[in-house]
Amino acid sequence: MYASFSPVFRSVFAVTQRSTYPEIPVSYKFSCTILVCGLTMATLSASASPDKDFTVSSPDARTLVTIATGDQVTYAVQRDGIVLVSPSPIGMTFGNGTAAGVKPAVKRTSTRSENRTIPRVIHQKSSTVLEAYNERTIEFKDGTSLIVRAYNEGVAYRWSIGWKGATIVSAETFTINVPGEPMVWFPEEESFMSHNERLYTHAPLRTIAAKKFASTPTLIATDGGKHILISESDLIDYPGLWLNATGTNALHGLWPSFVLEENTKNDRDVEPVKRAEHLAATQAPRAFPWRMLAIADQDRDLLTNDLVFLLSQPSQIKDPSWIRPGKVAWDWWNANNIYNVDFRAGINNETYKYYIDFAAKHGIEYVILDEGWYPLGDLLKQEPGIDVPALVAYGKSRNVGIILWVIWKTLEDQMQPALDLFASWGVKGIKVDFMQRDDQWMVNYYWRISREAAARRLLVDFHGAYKPSGLNRAWPNMLTSEGVRGLENAKWSTVTPKHCVTLPFTRMVAGPMDFTPGAMVNIPEKSFKPMWATPASMGTRCQQLAMYVVYESPLQMLCDSPTNYMREEECMKFLAPVPAVWDRTIALDAKVGSYVLMARKTGNEWYVGGMTDEEGRTLTADLSFLGAGPWTAEIWQDGINADRNGNDFKHVTQTVTAATKLDVRMAPGGGWVARIRK
């Protein structure tokens, strides 16, 4: 089949081959095969059908997806009989002339259901997750299939192709039409060359001007108060999904095209300068990424939504026992600004031994060596004053692992020798930075790095990254990623409390986010200014503490100087024991962009965290989730003057039971956190 394509196609496909896209896991190949055939062991029915409309409903029968197969395939979504998404066109076109979704001829359909509990390798928000859905596969005579799933917590669809051989994806159509007067949280972007660290424009959807575009996840609120979060899962060997505004109630899918030529500006900025007219060059048969709509009846339902995880590939690591989530003492944000020491602070072994000593004292699992430990451009060398093997050995003697920051392009150029060297040193992980793209090649780079790192038992943290799209389930050594306007921006810009209470409902729904909390200098919004070398957070101390409960990141940073933490003994009584992973999560109260209150459990301990926007407020923490008591609640709450001085907090202890309802009082930009133990 490959030989039948044009010379242009063959040259493009050769570029893809040289780019070393990831080997598709066996489970992925198998799932593609059964989806293309439309037959699985769980099939409930299969038949040829002349019908033009097909439906699939959620297990609780509240959500209904309707697929119309007239001149153009469309999907529509109702919940409780109310239209959330009106008929919206979808489809794909391929280099062989096939136009999936256009004047389709149905060959057969099949349905199946799933209801099981899945154990998580990494307990990001829980130790297990319920997977329950109904699925319909519509197989078309042109060799394409459409697989549609309805979960209680949302809906998803994906296309698959059944032919064999090299395949060009010319274009894809994704549309979402939302009736009424929907509002949107729109993370507007300026270019496909982006770290995806955007603020969210909150406005009526129809007022977002045509041709403005956003990264995903993007959140829509319907007239009836439901929320729809748009994202994707199982993104592999394909570019990432973005969204184009239209000046109406519709959003259209947008994808970065296949890259033909690049301009390497420096060690980290590799900018596409010539793109093909198609999206991807791939191999068939295969299934394409899931297009996902998470649906929430209440704002707080978004906080526990697991659709991205459920739609992604199962773990590709046979023995994940070596993967150790935890907290990290991080150097870059605080600019190695330690003090009260007898040596010159900076990028040297003395400074990093200080970090290791701090981490060991407080049970913190890791220390990162960020930019500066190696001469840029060569991962096989170390800067004077740095001896990574010696630091690894010192850390090992104190039960603290070392993670190394690397630039993605240098890692690409030196991958095998560099990763082998890191493994021989005993390094525990890598932080890969500055990719700032999600075209097909770069998406595959993430998979390749995760796989190569796992082969050497290395953890991965992606910075300068796009949003999670299921990779962290397939390769659970990939513990976290950025793709978020996090606290590092406070060094040169602003990270407002409103932004901080928008993220749990938007970016965090996609997966773990390396926001890097933990500032010990805290300034009210009206007085804040960015400071590069001695940075601070906007908002209160207790909001920073609450982030360790609210924000999910199995590799959770402590961003500030160890010296600052050591002078804050009361805060360390919380930061030292707070887990980075959880066995159970309960969303207590929440409103997008306004406030959030969550309870999480690890072992026999509960943690409760609350955050608010620029408005001070009092919420109620209903502790009825506790078992038989009494319990001891250790609480950190905003001080009476926290609105004037964000460092002001109060640390109290009280006895509570399952009948207790605690007042959660938060200052403007404030927070509240509790550790509850028997």
N, C-alpha and C positions, 0 to 999 in steps of 0.2 A: 504493500500500500504506500509506503514511504516513497518509492520510486515514481509513483504516479503523480506526485505533487510537483509544482513548478520549481525551477531553480531558485527563485527568491525564497520560497518556503523552505527548501532544503538548506539554504544558507542560514536562515533564521533559526531553524531547528538545530543546526550545528552549533550556533552560539549558545542555545539553551543547553546542549549536551556538554559544552565546555564549561558552562557555569556550575556544573555538578549539582543539579537539583537533587533533593533528598530521595533516597530509596524509600518508596512507599511501603509502610509496614504491611506485613502479611495480613493482619486483621483488616486493614484498610482495603487491600485488594479483594479480600473475600467479601467484605460488605458491599463493595462496588458490584461484584458479580451477582450477588443475590438481589441487589436492588434493580439492576438492569433486567434480570430475568423476571422480577416481580414475584418471586417465590421464596418463602422462607419456611422454616419448621413451624413458625407461629402463624402462618397464613390462615385466615378465617374463611376467605372466599376468593375466588378468581374466576373471571368470566370475560368473554368478549362482550362489548356493550356499545350500542349506538347512542347512548345517552350523551347529552351535551354538558350536563352539570353533574358534578360529583361532590359529595360532602364527607367531612370527617369531623367528629365531635370529640371534645375532651372527655376524660373519664368521668368527671362530675356532671357532664351533659350541659354545662353552662356556656361553653364556647363552641361555636360552629364555624368551620371554614368551608367555603363553597368555591370550588374550582369550575369555571365555565370554559368550555372547549369549543367556542364558536370560531369566528375568523381569527381571534387572538385569545390565547389563554390568559385568563384573569383569575385573581383570587379575591375573596371578600371575607371579612371576619365580623361575626356577631358575638356579643356576650350578653346573656340574659335577654336575648331577643332584640337588643339594641345594636345598631350598626356602628362598629368602631372603625372599620376600614371598608369603604365602598369599592366596587370592582376596580381592580388595579392591574394593568398589564404586566406580564413577566415573560421572559424568554431568553434564548441564547442563539447566536449565529456562529457558524463554524466555517473554516476554510474550504471544506468540501462541498459547500453550498447548502448544507442542512440549516434550516431556520426553525429551531425548537420553539414551539408556541405559536407559530404562524400557520393558520389553516390546518390545524392538527387533525390527524386521522387516528383515532384511538384503536389500538390493537387489543388490549385486555387491561383489566384492572384487578387489583388484589388488595386485601386489607389484613391488618394484623394488629395485635395489642401487646403491650408490655406492662407488667406490674411487678417490680422487684426492688429490693433494697441493695444499693451499691456501697461497699466500703470504700472510703477514700484512702489513698496512699498518704496524702498530706491533708491534715484536718484543718483546712482553711477556715471554714465556718462551722463544720460539724464533722463527726467521725464517720457518718453514713449519710446517704442521700437517697430519697425515694425517687425511683424512675417509673413513672406511670404515664402512658400515652396511648392514643389510638393513631394508626398510620394507614394511609392509603397510597398505593403506588399506581400511577397511570402510565402504562407503556404505550408509546406511539409507534406507528408503522415506520417512521423515519429513523428508528434506532435510538431515540431518546426516551427518557422516562422522567416523570416528575414524582417525587416522593414528598408527601405532605404529612406532617405530624401535628396533633393537637394535644397539648398538655393542659393540666389545670392552670398552670402558671404562664401559658403563652402558646404561640404557634410557630412553626418553622417549615420551610420547604427547601428542597435542593433538586437540581437537575443531575442526571447521570446519562452517560452515553455508552452504548453497547458494542460499537464497532471496535476494531483493533488497529493499533499503529499510531504513528505520529499524527498529531491533530493540532490545528490552529483554532484558538477561540478568537473570533473576530470581534464580537461584541456581546454584551449582556444587557438585558432590560430588567430593571427592578423599579417598581413604582409603589408608593403608598399614598392613597387618597383618603384623607380623614374628613368626614363631614362636619358641618357645624362651624364653630369658631374656635378651633383648637389653639392652644398655646404651645410653644416649643422652647426647649433649652438647647440652643444652637451653638456648638463649639466651632465658630467660624475660622476657617483656615485661609491662608494667602497663597499657598503653594503645596504641591505634592512633596516638596523637600521640606519636611517638618518634623519636629520632635513631638508633635501632637500635645503640646502643653498650652492649651487654650482656656480662656475664660468663656463662660456661657452667656450668650445673649438670650434673655428671657423676654419673649414677645409673642404677639399673635403670629401664627405661622404664615398667614397670607401677607404680612408686612415685611417678611424677609425677602429682599429684592431678588429677582431672577438672576441666576448665574452666580450668586454667592454660594459658597460650598463649605461643607463641614466634614470633619472626621467623625467617626462613630466610636462609641455609642452616642446616639442623639435621642433625646427624650421628648415625647409629646403628651400633653394633657388634653383629654377630650372634654366636650361640654358637660358630660355627665360625671366628671370627676375621676374617670379611669385614666391610667397612665400606660403608654406604649413606649417601650424602649427598643430602639432599632439597633441591631448589631449583627454579628455573624459568628459562626463557629466552624471548627474543622477546616480552618484556612491552611491549605497546603498546596504548593505548586500552582499558585494563582495569586493575583494581586488583591490587596485589601479593598474593602468597601468604603466609599465616601458617599456623600449625599449632596445633590444640587438642589437649591431652592428654585422655585418657579414663580414666585409672586402670587401663588394661589395656595390652596390647601393640600397640594401635592408636593412630594419630594421624589426626586429621581436618583437612581443609583449612578455612581461615578467611580471609575477605576483608573489608576495610573497605567498607561500602556507599557508594553514590553520595551525594555531599554536596549537600544542598539549601540550607542556610543556614550562614553562618560568622559568627564573632565575631572581629573584628580587634582584638586587645588592644594591639598596638604595631606597630612596623615589621617584626617578624619572627614573632610568634606569632599565627597565624590559625587558630583552633580551630573545627572543625565543631561545630555545635550542633544541627543537624537533618539526619538522613539519611533517604534513601528506603528502601523495603523491598527494593530490587533492588540489584544490584552495578554495572551499567553500562548506559548508553544508547549504542548504537553503530550502525554501518551494515553491512549485509550485501550481498553475500557477504564472508566473511572467515574467517580462521583465528584461533584463540585461543592464548594462550601455551602453550609446551611445559611439561609437568610432567615433571621430570627426576630420575632416580635415578642418581647417579654411583656405580659399584661398584668397590671396590678390594680386591684379594686381600691386599695388604700395606699397612700404614699409609702407606708412602712413595709408593704409587701415586697417592694423592690429590694429591700435590704437583705432578704433571705432568698431571692430568686437565684436558681441554680441552672438555668437553661443553657448557658454557654458551656458549663461543665458537662451537662447531660448529653449534649449534642457533639461532644468532642471524642477523639479516639481514646480507647482504654490505654493504660500505661504500657509502654514498650520496654520497661525495665523489669526483668524477671525477678531480681532480688533487690528491692529498694531499701533494705534495712539500713544501709549506710547513709541514707539521706537524713540529715539532721537539721530541721528548722531551728530558728533561734533569733536572738537579737545581736546587733552588730554595733560596736563602737566605731564611729565614722569620723575621719579626719578632715575631709575637704571643706565641708560647710563651715567649720569653726577655724579653718586656715591654720591648723596645728597651733592654735593660740592657747597653749598651756602656760602656767605661771607658777610661782613659788617652787621653782626647781633650780638645781645647781648646774644645769647644762643649757646650751643654746637650743631652744625649741625649733623644730623644722623637720624636714624630710631626712631623718637619720635614725639609726637604730636606738639611740637613747630615748628619743621621743616615742617610738613605737613600743618599746619595752614599758614605758609609762602607760600607754594605752592598754597593753596586755595586762599589766598589774591591776589597773582599774577594772578591766573586764573580769579578771579572775576573782577579785574581791567581791564582785556583785553577781557572779554567776552568769555573765554575759558570754555567749558562745563564741563570738567571732570579733576580729578586728580587720578592718579594710585598710589596705595600702592603696590610696587613690593616686591621682596623677602626680608624677614626679619620681616614682621609684625606679623607672627605667628611662633611658634616653629615648625620646620620642622617635619612633621609626624602627626600633630594634628591641624586641621583647627578650632577646637572648643575652642582653647585657643589663647591668644594674648601675645606678648612679653612685658616685662616691659617697660613702657614709651609710649605704644600704647594703645589708647582707641578708637576703631573704631566707636562705637555709638556716642561718643562725636565729632569725626571728621565729621561723617555724618551730625550731627545736625549743626555743624558750617558751613559746606559746604552748607547745605540747606538754611541757613540764608543768604548766599551769592550767591545762585543759581548755585552752583557748586556741581556736583555729584561725588561720590567716587566709584572707580573700584578696585577690589581686585585681586591680582595675586595669583594663586594657582598651586600646582603641580598636574598633572592629576591623579597620582596613589593615592595620599592622598584623592583627591576629589572622586575617585571611591570608596575608602574604607569607606568614611564618607558622601556619596552624599546627602542623604535625610536630615540628621540633619544639615549638613553644609549649604546647599542651603536654608533650612528653616531659619537658624540663620541669614544668610546674608540678606534674605528678611525682617526678623523682624527688623534688624538694619536699613533698608532703603538704602542698597547698590544698586547701579545702574547697576553693571555688574561684570563679572569675566574675567580674563585673564588666560587661561588654558595653561600650558606649559609642554614641554618635552615629548610629545607623541612619536615622532620620529619613527613612524611605520604607515603603511597603509594596513596591512593584514585585513581580513574580520572582525575580532573582533574589531580592532581599528577603522575601518571605521564606524562601528555601534556605537561605543562609542561617536564619534562626533555627530551623529544624536541624541543619547540619551541625551547628555549634552545640546544640543541646545533645545530639546523639554522640558527637565526639567527646564532649565533656563527660557524659555518662559512662562512656567506655573507660574513662580514667577516674571515675568516682569523684567528679568535680561538680559542685553546685554552680548555678548560673543565675545572674541578675542582669537583665537587659535594661540599659539606660539609653536615652536618645531614641526611644522605641515607639512602635505603634502599640495599640491596645491589645490585651490578651484576646486570643481567639481560639482557645482550646489546647494550645501547645503545652501548657503547664499540667494538663491531665495526661497527655501522651508521654511527656517527658517530665516527670515530677521533680527531677533535679533542677528544673527551671522554676525556682521558688517564687520569684517576683519579677516585676518589670515596672518601668516608669511609664512613659506615655501619659503623663499627668502634670499639670502645673502645680508642682509641689513646693515644699518649703525652701528649696534652694533658690527659688526666684526672689525670696525676700532679701537676698544679697544685692539685687540690682533693681527690683521692681516691687510689686505688692502681691500679697496672697491674703485676700480679705476673709473675714469670718463667714460672709455669705458664700463665697466660693468654697470654703471648707465644709459647709453644710449642704452644698450642692453635690459634691463629689460622691458621697455614699449612694446617691440615687442615679448616678450617671456612669462615670468612668468605672467605679468599683463594681458595678453589676457585671462588667465584662470579666473581672478576675482580679487577682491580687495587685495592689498598687504600692509602689515604693515612693511614698510621699515624703519620707525622711523627717518624721516629727521629732520633738524633744527639746525645743528651745527653752533655755533657762533665763533668758532676758526677754521680757514680754511687755509690749507697749500698746496702749489703746489706739484704735484706728485713727482718731483725730490727731494724734501726736506722732504717728509712725513715720519713719523715713528709712530708706534702704541704707545698709552699711555693709560694705564688702568684707572687711577683715574682722569686724566684731558684730556679726549679724544678730538680729532679734526677730521675734515673731510679732505679728499683728494680733491683738487679742490677749487673753489672760493665760497665766500659768496653767490653770486647771483645764483650759481648752486643749493645751498641748498634751497634758496627761491623758485626757479623755480620748485623744486620737489613738492611743494604744489599745483601746477597747473597740472603738468605732471602726477604725481603718484596718483592713485585712492585708497583711503582708507576712507570709511565713518566714521571711528574712527581714526583720523589722529593725530599722536604724535608730540609734541614739545619736542625733546629729551634733550635739553641742560638745564643748570642750570637757574632757574628763575632770579638769580642775573645777569647772563650774558645777558639774554634778556632785563632786565631793564636798563642796560647800553647801549643798542642798540635801542634807541627810534625810529630811522628812520626805522629799520627793523621791529619793532613791529607795525609800521603804516601799514605794509603789513600783517604780521602774525596774528594780531588781527582780521581783518575783513575777511581774505581769507576763503571761505567756505570749508567744507569737502565733500559736495555733489553738483551735478551740474544738471541743467535743459537741457543743450545742450552742445555738444562737437563737435569741428571742428578740424580736423588734417590739419594743414597748410603746413608743409613740414617735411620730415623725411627720414632718412636712417639708417637701422639697425646697431647698434654699432658705429654710427658716430655722429648723431645729431637728435634732435626732436624739433618741434615747434608746439604748440597747443593753441587753443583758447577755453575757456569754459565760459558758462554763467550761472549765478544764479540770478533770479529776473530780475532787470534792469541793472545789472552790468556785464561787461565782464572782464575776466582775460586772459592774454596771457603769456605763459611760454616757454622758450627755454633753451635747454641744449646741450652741445657739449662734445666730447671726449677729448683726449689729444691734439687735434689740435685746435688752435684758428680759428674762422671763422666768416663771416658775412652773415646772412640770411636776407630775406625780409618778414616782417609781413604785408601782404595785409589785410587791415581793411575793406574790402568791405562787410563783414558780419554785420557791424554796421548799425543800422537804421538811420533815419534822425538825423542830428547833429546840432550844434557841440557837441563834447564830450571832457571831460578832461581826459587825460592819465597821470597817475602817474607811473613813470618808475624807476626801480632799475636795474642798469647795471654795468658790471664789470668796475672797475677803470682802469686808464691808466697803473698802476703798478700791476694789479691783477695777472699777470704771475709770479711776484716775491713775492708778498704778497697777498695770497688769500682773506684776509680780506678787501682789497681795493674795494670799490664800489662807485657809484655815484647815487644820488637820484635826479631826475628831473621831472618837470611837463610841459606838453605842450598840446595845443589844437589840436584835431584830428577830422577827419570826415571819412565817408565811402570811400572817395577817397584817403585817406592817405596810403602811403606805408612807414613803418618805417624800418630803418636799425637796425638789431638786431646784434650788435657786441659783440662777446664773446671771452674772453681770453682762452688759453688752460685750459681744465677742467672747463670751465666757464658756465655762465648762464645769463639769462635776463628775467625779469618779469615785467608785467604792470597790473595795475588796471585801468579800463576805465569806467568812470561814466558820466552821463548827467550833 
